[in-house]
């Protein structure tokens, strides 16, 4: 029995003690990806099997691959779970239980009810939020397991993007007319990060101009990261992800360079590119094959060998894997250290599960690096990685509430990920990539705050720990602001000295609005563009500082400044309007 009772992490032991104290019928544990939910659940299973509280264990999972993964994990604690059970077959009595998918249960709930009720049973519902994915799944799970002895619900993300109630989850009123999910034990990403259980994540965002043509033949251009309406953002985002443009090759090259840096200290470090669909996944792999020193694995959800291919990659030292959504959840490849978020999915649920593939810690000093488009909704999700969420039923989506553009964008992306819906009205004309900033520990740092040298070593294992990186970036940001203030003071002092000199010698004042000659018009236009770019960077830096000090989202700060100063969205502001917003923030 000793093999069943290995040492547990502090959170696992605390949750186990809480469960064993009363052995409730229902217990939900919320733990961040990488924290060890499987180990915790199997410990409860072996405890209940050993003291004869239950005679059978049933594990319900979202995907076929996870059936095998759970079976292997159970075998390590001398618990035999059959991953090959079919709806048409009988339970093999040689096993302690079975592993099935939510889809299996939804297809034949009465069969699974018979299996669960024939013996005293513990049902482990892995990533239980998936039980609300389809009405048949939720209804099937309720029908199959409403009468078992114990139900253990597990999730790293106890929230959904809709109002589908999750079976066997307790909801309570919040006093504002909403029902909020309740967990029995919660261990969030912030907790796990403080304990060294997971790696910190460095997000590197890339902007750049995207160009496309609509159904009327009109050409459009927009810059990722600028304040755009949801339709423009969705078009610019999708254009950037087009493998025929320059954005993806540039970002993949940067990510590969980061991976090679990491492999100097972590020789088996691997990278994962998350793609939107099969066609783009193959195209991304083709680009990576020109960069990679090892074969590139392509994992497709409709490939029956996908589970084997994931396992092969996990056990190898190959550099890159490209996958569609199936690798975003529940797949344990601890050596993944670099990610490229090249998908249009933007729900908090998907993002949290996707980033969870990179946070599994193996040794002190490791970090993960994730490259992503500079899209407000993604930056907001990255910024709030450490904040826990619950599933709220009945929350209204109102354009008067903060973040409503993100909800519209998520809905737009749902419609625009299918080629047949998008192609008749859209044609990608290309996109360029440009590094726009770095986000770490909930704080954003723009290109004005950090140098290329900083980018090269931040996040490399063994050089700086999480707190040192955070301190370095904040010092860089402070230094950059001080430098700009000194430059501004020097400029004003020089202008004052020149005005004083002209006054002494009776010279006319310096011209303020000289009309440019034809010969220097192009140079002046370039200077105006450069000035606006610098002002935007300064504005974003000040917004970032204000967001850090107030704990509010960057978008909320931008909105408040725009209300106070007037004018168009930041992307459309001229130099005077940008300077007015900068002055407002400095005086705030």
N, C-alpha and C positions, 0 to 999 in steps of 0.2 A: 504493500500500500504506500510505501514511502515515495515511489515514483509519482503517485497522485498528489503528493503534498509538498511540492517544492516551494521555495520562498516566493512570496508575492510582493509586488510594489505596495507602497503605503496606501494608495487609493484603492487598490484591489482588496487589500486586507480589511480596510475600513468598510468597504461595500459588502464584503463577505460577512463580516461580523454583524452588520446591520441586517442582512438577509437572514442569517442563521438565528438571530435573536428571536424572531417571530415566525420565520418560514411562511411569509405571506403567499397568498395564491398568485398575486401579480406583483412584479417588481420590475421597475424600469431603470436601467443604468445608462446614463449619457456620458460618454467618454470620447475625447477627441481622437481622430484617426491616428494610429500609431501608439496609443497609450496601453493597449493590451486587453481589449474587450474579450477576445477569444479565450485568452488564458483565464480571465476572471470567470467567464461563463462555464468553461470546462471544469474549473475548480468546484463551482456550485453543483454541477452535474455529478462529479465523482463523490462529493460529500453526500448527496441525496441517494445515490446508488449504494454507497458503502453502509449507510445507516438504514437502508431498506425503506426509506421514505417513498422512493419511486423504483420501478422495475424497468422502465424504458425511457430513453431520451430521444426526442425528435428535434432536429434543427431545421429551421426554415430559412432559406437564403434567397437573395435576389437573382443570382445567376448560376448557370451550370458549373462554371469554373470554381465557384466558391464551395460547391458540394465536395469536390475533391480536396480543396484546401482545408476545409473543416475536418474531413475524415482523417487526413494526415496529422493534423494538430491533435485530434482526439487520441490517435494511436500512440502519441508520445506520452500520454498520461494513462496508458493501458485501458483506454475506452474504445471499443470497436463500433464504429458507425458506418453503415452501408451507404455509399454515395450513389449506388447504381439501382436503388429501388425505383421501380416503375409503377405507374397507376394500375397496370395490368397484372402485376405480380404480387405474390404473398411476401410477408416479412420473413427474412431468413432468421431462424431462431438462434443462429450462431453469433449474431450481432447483439450489442447492447441497445441498438437503436438505428435510426435512419436519418439521412440528410435529403431534404427535398427543396424544391423551389416554390416561391409564391404562385407561380404560374401553374405548377402541378396541382397544388392545393385548390386553386381556383377552378381548374378543369373538372375535378372530381372530389368535392369536399366531403361527400358522404363516405367515400372510400377511406379518406384520411381520418374522418371521425371514428370509423370502426377501428382503425389501427390505434388511435390515441386512447380509445375507451376500453380496449381489450386488456390493458394493463394500467397500473398506476404510472402516470407519465409526467415527465417534465418536458415542456415545449420551450425551446430557445428560439426566439424570433429575432433573427439577425437583421440589422438595418431596418427596423420595423416600419419606418416611414414609408417604405415601398409597399406596404400593405394597402396604402391608399392610392396607389398608382392607377388601378382600374377597379371599377365597381365589383367585378367578379372576384378580384383578388381579396378585397376587403370583406365582402360577403362570404367568400369561401373560407377565409381564415376564421371568421367568427363562427361559422357553422361547424367547422372541423374541430375547433379547440375550445369551445365555450364551456366544456364540462371536464377539463383535465385538472389534475391535482395542482400543478404549478406552471406558471407562465413567466418566463424571464425575457423581457424585451431589451434589446440592445440597439443603440444608435450613436453615431457621432454627430448627427445633425437632426435633432428632434423637431425640425420645422419643415413645412412644405410651402410651395408657392400658391397653394389653393386652399379651399375650405373643406377638402376631403378629410373627414375625421379618421384618425388612425385607430384601428381596432385595439382594444385592451389597454389603451392609454387613458389615464385619468385627466380630465379637464376640469378646471375650476374657474368661477367667475372672477374677473379682475376689478369689478366695481364700475367698469365703464361699458358694460354690455358685451364684453368679449369673453370667450372661453379660451383659457391658456393651458397648454399641456403641462403636466407636473411630473417630474422625475423623482425617484427615490434616492438616487445618488448621482451627483454631477461632478465630472472631472474635465474641465475645459482646457483649451489650448494654452491659455495663459498660465494655468496651474501646472500643466505638463512642461511648459517651457521653463518655468521657475525651478522645477525639480530636475531639469536636465533629461527628462524622459523623451522629449522630441527636439528636433533641430530647429533653430531659428531660420526663417526664410528671408532672403534678400530678393525683392522684386525689382527687376530692371524693365522700365517701360520705354516703348519706342513709339514716336509719333511719325510725322511725315505726311506729305500731300498725296491724296488719292484722287484719281480722275475717272469719271465714268460718263456714259451716254445713256439718255433715257429713251423711251419709245418714240418720242417726237423728234429724235435726232439731236436734241440739245445736249451740249457737253457741260458737265459740272465738275467742280473741284472743291475739295474741303480738306482741312488738316485735322488729323486725329488729335484729340486732346483739346481742340477749341470747343467753345460752347456752341453746339449745333442742336437742331431739332432732332427728335428720334429717327425720322426717316433719313436725314442726312448722315447721322451717326451710323446707322445700320448700313447704308451704302458705302460710306468711307471705310468702315470696318471690314465689310465683306471684300471690298476691292483690295485692301491691304493683305488679306489672307489668300488672295488669288495667287497660285504658284507661278503664273506666267508673268507676274510683275516683279519688281525689284525689292519689295518690302520683305517678303518671306525669305528669299536667299540671303539678304543682308542680316536678318535676325538669326537665321539658322547658322550662319557663319560665326556671328558673335557668340551664340550659345555653344557652338563647337569649340571655339577658342577658350571659353570659360571651362568647359568640360576637360579640355587638355590640361589646363592649369590645375584643376582639382585632382586629376589622375597622377600628378607628380607626388602628391601626398596620400591619395586614396586610390591606389592602382586599379581597383575594380569599379570605380565610380561610373554610373551609367546615366544616360539621358533619355527622356521621354517627350515626344511631341504629341500633343492631343489635337487631333484633326476633327473637322465637322462631319465629313463623310468619306466613303470608301475611295472615291475618285481623287480627292485632294490628298488623302493619306498616302496613296501610291505616288502621287506627284512629289510630295514632300520627301518621301523615301528616296526617290530618284535624285533629288538635290543633295541629300545627305550622303549618298553613296560616293559622290565626288569628293566629299570632305573626310569621311570616316576611314579609319584604318582597319576596321572590322566590318563584317556583314551587318546590314541594317534589317532588323526584324519588323515586319508589318503585321499587325494584329487586327484582324477584321472580325466583327461580331458574327457574320454569317459563315465563318470558317469553322468547321467541326473540330479542327486541330488547334484552335486558338488557345485553349487551356494548356496544351502541351507546349506550345510555342512560348507562352508567357513563362512557364516553368523553366524551359530551356534558357531563356534570356536571363532569368533570375539566377540561375546556377552558373552562368558563363561570366566572362569578363568583357563581353562585347560592349561597344560604346552606345549605340542608339537603338531605340525602339519607337516606332510610329504606330499610333492606335487611334481608333475612333472611340466612342464614349465608354466602351465596356471596361477599359482599364482605369476609369476614373474612380471606381469604388471597390473596396474590399480586396484589391489585389496587393499582396504583400511582396514588394521587391525592395528590400531595405537599402540596396546599393544605389537606388535612384537619387541623384544629387542635383541634376540640372533638368529643368523643364521648359518647354515652350508651349504657352497657352495659345494655340492657333485654332481656336474654335469660336463660333459665334454664340455659344451657350453662355448665358449671363445670370442665371438664377443663383441665389445664395447657396442653395442646396448643392447644385452641381459644382460650383466653384470650391466650396469647402471640401467636398469629397475629392475633387481633382487635386487640390493642393495637398490633401492628406497623403497622396502617394509619395511626397517628397520629404515628409517631416520625421520619418522613422529614424531615430538616433541609434548609432552603434558605438560611438566613442566620443569622449569630450572634445569640444572644439570644432565639431562638424557643423557646417551650415548647408543650406540648399539655396540654389539660385533659380528663379523662375522668370522667364522673359515673357512679356505680355504686351498687347496693344495699349496705347495710352488712351483708353476709353474711360470716361468718368465712372461708369457703373463698375468696371473691373477694379479701378483704383480705389473706389470706395469699399469694395469687398475686401481687397487686400489690406486696406487701412484698418478694417474692423475685424481682422482675423482673430484677435484675442477676446472679442466680445461674444458671450454666449447668447444663443437665441432659443426661444420656445416657439411652439406652434400655436399661433393665435387664430381663432375662428371668428369670423364676423368683422374683421378689421376692414374699414372702407378704404378704397383707393381713390383719393381725391386730388385734383390738380392743385388744390390749395395747400396740400401737405408737402413737406420736404421730400425730395427724391421721386416725385411722380414721373419725371422724365425717364427714370430708370425702369419703372414698371412698364411704361409704354414701349421702351426699347426692348425689354425682355419679350413682350408680346410681338413686337415687330420681328424680332429674330426668329421666333417660333414659326412665323409665316414665311420668312425669307431663307430658311435653311434648305428648303426643297427647291431644286433647280427648276422644276417645271413651273413653279409659281413666279420665280424671279426673272428668268431669261427673257420673256416677252417684253419686259419694260426696262431692261437693264443690260448694259454692256460695259465690262471693265476695260478701262483704257490704260491702267498701270498705276503704280504707287511706289514712292521712295520711302526708305526708312531712315529715321534719325533718332539717336538716343536722346530721350527727353528728361529722364530722371530716375531716381532710385528711391524705393520705399522700404523702410526697415523699422520693425518694432512699432508700427502705427504712425510713423512720421515720414513725410515726403521731402525729398531733397532734389532740387532741380540741377540742371547742368551747370548753372552758375555757382552752385555750392560745392561741387566735387570735380576733380580733375580726372583725366584719363588714367593717370597713375593710381588714383584712389579706386576707380572702377576695377582696375586690374587685380588689386589685392584684397578688396573687401569681399568677404565670403569665402576666401581660400582657407581650407582647414589648417588649423594650427597657428595661424598668424595673429588673429584677434578673436577674442571671445565676443559674445553678443553685446555685453555692456560696453566693451571697448569700441566696437563698431559704432554703437549709438552715440557715445561721447565724441568720437572722432567726427561723425557727420554733423552733429550739432555745433561743434567748434568750427568746422568748415563753414557752416551756414552763417554763424555769427561773424566770423572773419570776413566773409563775402559782403555782408551788410555793412560792416564797419568800413571796408574798402570803398564801397559805393558812396557812403556818406562822406568820406574824406575827399573823394574825387569831386563830389558835388560842392563841398565847401571850398575846395581849391578853385573850382570853376567860377563860383560866385565871387571869391576874393579877387581873382584875375579880372573879372568883368568890372568889379568896383574900382580896382586900381586903374584900369584903362579909362573908365568914366572920369575918375579924378584927374588923370593926366590930361585928358581932353579939356576938362574944365579949366585947369591951370593955364594951358596954352591957348585957350580960346578956340579950340577945334570943334567942329560940329560933332554931335553925338554919333555913335556907331550906327549904321543902318540896321533896322530891325526886320524889315520885310522886303529885302531886295528881290526884285524879280529876276530869276535865274536866266542867264544868257543861254542861247541854244547850245553852245559848246559844252556847258557844264550841267545841262538839265538831267542827263542820264546819271551823272555822278551824284547829283543832289537827290534824285529819286532813290538811288541805292542807299544813300545815307539815311533817308527817311525810313526805308524798310528796316535797316539795321537798328535805328533808334527805336522803332516800334517793337522789334523783337526783344531788345534789351529791356524795354519798359514792361513787356509782358512777363519776362523772367523775374524782374524785380517784384511785380505785382504778385505773381504766384508764390514767390518766396515769402513775402509778407503774409499772404493768406495762409501759407503752411504754418508759419510761426503762430499766427492767431489761432489756428485750428488746434495746434498742440496745446497752447495755454488754456484754451476754453473747453477742449474736449468735444468741439462741434465738428461736423463734416466740412470739408473744403467747399463743397457746393453751397452750403448754407451761408458761409462767410461771403462768397462771391455774390450771392443773391442779395444779402443785406447791404453790401457796398454799392451794388448797382442801384438799389432802391434809394440809397442816400444821395448818390451822385448823379443819378439819371443816366441817360444814354443807352446805346445798344449793347448787345452781348459783347463780352471781352474780345471775341474774335473779330468784331467789326469796329472796335474802338480806334480812333486816331490817337496820335501821341498826346495831345492835350487832354483827352478824356482819360487815357491811361494814367497820366501824371496826376490828375485830379483824384483818382481812386487810390493811388499810392500815397498821396498827401493825406487823404482821409484815414487810411490805415495807420499811418505814422502818428496821427493825432489821436487815434482811438484809444 
